[in-house]
Amino acid sequence: MTGTQALRVGLWAVAALIAGALAALVVVFSGGGPTAGEAYGKPFALVDQNGQEITEAALRGKPSAVFFGYTHCPDVCPTTLYELAGYQKQLEEAGGDLQVVFVTVDPERDTPAVLKDYVEAVSKDVTAISGDPAKVEAMAKGWGVYFKKVGEGDGYTMDHTATTFLIDRDGKLAGTIAYGEDPKIEQQKLEKLVGV
């Protein structure tokens, strides 16, 4: 082995060690994130669109589809919320019971009153969650949800995870729906979740 080859091997070994250390740090500092079959997220105490306290207990007892977004979102959030409300109605007609939950990632603008107008324009059967920004951030982090403010002034937007989390009656993660997923697959996942 030449000196150049030995240097390359050494550099690759160092790069592998650094990558492994970074991966370990991500797992440690993110709490590892829950996986399918475990209770999802961490305890939270926020408020719903009616100004009433809401905790993780609201995600027990019936299956839930939980989506994180914000009311000023131009496309992903209204589309997702509209689709989930449509599935909720279809499943109810088939004898199923699905709770749709919309959690804001923009609590500074999305007060309970703003959320109430927003979700009720789609369906009165959607639960919306807001509250203290630090507590919303903690809930999002506990769910492994990314979000970041983009821009300044009143016209800022929010980058955020566009995944819908499917939570079973016991509050455990049963699966996810990706934004733009095939509607037939989405429906099958939701039917399986509610048992119809």
Sequence and secondary structure as in RCSB ss.txt:
>XXXX:A:sequence
MTGTQALRVGLWAVAALIAGALAALVVVFSGGGPTAGEAYGKPFALVDQNGQEITEAALRGKPSAVFFGYTHCPD
VCPTTLYELAGYQKQLEEAGGDLQVVFVTVDPERDTPAVLKDYVEAVSKDVTAISGDPAKVEAMAKGWGVYFKKV
GEGDGYTMDHTATTFLIDRDGKLAGTIAYGEDPKIEQQKLEKLVGV
>XXXX:A:secstr
  HHHHHHHHHHHHHHHHHHHHHHHHHHHTTT   TTSB S   EEEETTS EEEGGGGSSS EEEEEE TT SS
HHHHHHHHHHHHHHHHHHTT   EEEEEES TTT  HHHHHHHHHTT TTEEEEE  HHHHHHHHHHTT  EEEE
SSSTT EEEE   EEEE TTSBEEEEE TT  HHHHHHHHHHHHT 
